[in-house]
Amino acid sequence: MTRVTLDMAQRDLATLIEDVAKGGHVLILKDEKPVAQIIPVTKEKAIPKFGSARGMISIREDFDQPLSDFDEYSR
């Protein structure tokens, strides 16, 4: 994390933003106390849309039929 004074941040804002865009973090100090932080923007998670998988899944006709592997258990 890069720590800079408020004066430095005002003077070098473009450079600090370039660093943050590459994944860095910047802490801005005023009178040696943290007052602000510049962090990268996180991508919003996509919200699934109801029905968006329509037609992608199919169920076989014999889906409800007993499995032959379990014949001995059903006796």
N, C-alpha and C positions, 0 to 999 in steps of 0.2 A: 504494500500500500504506500503510495506516494503521499507525503505530507508537505503542504505548501502554505505559505502565508496568504492572507487575503490579497495583499498587493501583488504578489507573484501570480496568483490565480487570475487576477484581472489583466495582467500584462501578457500572460502566456496561456490564455483560455483555449485558443485553437489547438495548441500542442497538447494540452491536458485532455481535451476531448478526443484527439487522435489516439492517445494512450488508452483511454477508457474504451474506445471502440475496439481495441485489440484485446480487451479483457481485463485491463487494469482498474484500480480503484484509486481515487484521489480524496484525501482528507484535507479540508481547508481550515486553517487556524486563524483566529483573531485574538490577539493578546495571549498567544501560546495556548489557547483553549479551542478545542474542536467546535466549529459552528456549522459546518456543512460537509456533505460528502457527495462526490460524483461517482456514480456506479453505472455499469452497462445496463441497457434496457433488456429485460427478459422477454422472450417471445411468449405470447399468450397461448395456452393450451387450446387445441381445437375441441369444440364441444360436438360430440357425435350428433348427427341429425337423424331423427327418427325416420326409418324407412330407407336409409341410404344404402343398405345392403340388399335391397329387393332384387330378386332374380339371381343372386349370387349363390344361393344355397338351395339344394333340392333334397327331397326325402324320397327314398326308394319305396316302391309299392309294397314290398314285403317287410317294411319297417316293424310292424306290430307282430309279425310271425315269430314263434319261439325259435330259438337258436338250436341247431342240431347238436352243438357241443354240450348242451345241458340236458339232453334226453334222459340220461341215467339219473339225474337229480329229480326229474319231474315224475318219476314212477312211484 
